[in-house]
Amino acid sequence: MTFTNAVCVALIAGNGVIDKLELETNIPVTHRTFLATYQAKLAAKSTTKSEDRRFLHVLEVWMIQRHKITA
């Protein structure tokens, strides 16, 4: 079995997750800039594990923040 970003690509394409995260004002500009770069790289070719981990971290922080706001 080979490593692919198929799940991440489907999540981004189907739900526009990165596009929606880029519009969030409570996410720092550095994270939003990274998300734009990550999305372009993901569409063009595969990403590195460190980039995938950073994306996961941004998503995780946003989920925790949203839980605190809605809880």
MODELLER restraints for C-alpha pairs under 7 A, 6 or more apart:
rsr = mdl.restraints
at = mdl.atoms
rsr.add(forms.Gaussian(group=physical.xy_distance, feature=features.Distance(at['CA:5:A'], at['CA:46:A']), mean=6.84, stdev=0.5))
rsr.add(forms.Gaussian(group=physical.xy_distance, feature=features.Distance(at['CA:11:A'], at['CA:17:A']), mean=6.77, stdev=0.5))
rsr.add(forms.Gaussian(group=physical.xy_distance, feature=features.Distance(at['CA:12:A'], at['CA:18:A']), mean=6.18, stdev=0.5))
rsr.add(forms.Gaussian(group=physical.xy_distance, feature=features.Distance(at['CA:18:A'], at['CA:35:A']), mean=6.38, stdev=0.5))
rsr.add(forms.Gaussian(group=physical.xy_distance, feature=features.Distance(at['CA:18:A'], at['CA:39:A']), mean=6.98, stdev=0.5))
rsr.add(forms.Gaussian(group=physical.xy_distance, feature=features.Distance(at['CA:22:A'], at['CA:32:A']), mean=5.07, stdev=0.5))
rsr.add(forms.Gaussian(group=physical.xy_distance, feature=features.Distance(at['CA:22:A'], at['CA:35:A']), mean=6.84, stdev=0.5))
rsr.add(forms.Gaussian(group=physical.xy_distance, feature=features.Distance(at['CA:31:A'], at['CA:58:A']), mean=6.87, stdev=0.5))
rsr.add(forms.Gaussian(group=physical.xy_distance, feature=features.Distance(at['CA:41:A'], at['CA:47:A']), mean=6.58, stdev=0.5))
